[in-house]
Amino acid sequence: MKSCGGSEAVYGLGFVGAAVYYIQHAATFWDGAVGVFKAAVWPAFLVHRLLGFLGM
């Protein structure tokens, strides 16, 4: 199987960026822990908001 690997790099950079953002804005340890989880699923949040914006 051949893999280009471009999408994994974009997702990885997005994960790191989101994790840094959520951890910087965390007031408590548990806010930071939830932020790491949110960073792992940020594409789902993005698609949900986009579909809501488009009225679908």
C-alpha positions in Angstrom: 0.0 0.0 0.0 1.2 3.5 -0.8 0.6 6.4 1.5 1.3 10.0 0.8 1.3 11.1 4.5 0.3 14.7 3.9 -3.0 14.4 5.8 -1.3 12.9 8.8 1.1 15.8 9.0 -1.7 18.3 8.8 -3.7 16.5 11.5 -0.6 16.2 13.7 0.2 19.9 13.5 -3.4 20.7 14.1 -3.4 18.4 17.2 -0.3 20.1 18.6 -1.6 23.6 18.0 -5.0 22.8 19.5 -3.4 21.1 22.5 -1.2 24.1 23.1 -4.1 26.5 22.8 -6.4 24.6 25.2 -3.6 24.0 27.7 -2.7 27.7 27.7 -6.3 28.7 28.4 -6.9 26.1 31.1 -7.5 27.4 34.6 -7.1 24.0 36.3 -5.4 20.7 35.7 -8.7 19.1 34.6 -9.4 21.9 32.1 -6.0 21.0 30.6 -6.8 17.3 30.5 -10.1 18.0 28.8 -8.2 20.3 26.4 -6.0 17.4 25.3 -9.1 15.4 24.6 -10.6 18.3 22.6 -7.4 18.6 20.7 -7.6 15.0 19.6 -11.2 15.5 18.2 -10.9 19.0 16.9 -11.9 18.0 13.3 -15.3 16.8 14.6 -15.9 20.2 16.2 -14.9 21.9 13.0 -17.3 19.8 10.8 -20.1 20.2 13.4 -19.8 24.0 13.4 -19.4 24.2 9.6 -22.6 22.1 9.0 -24.4 24.3 11.6 -23.3 27.4 9.8 -24.4 26.1 6.5 -27.8 25.2 7.9 -27.6 21.5 7.2 
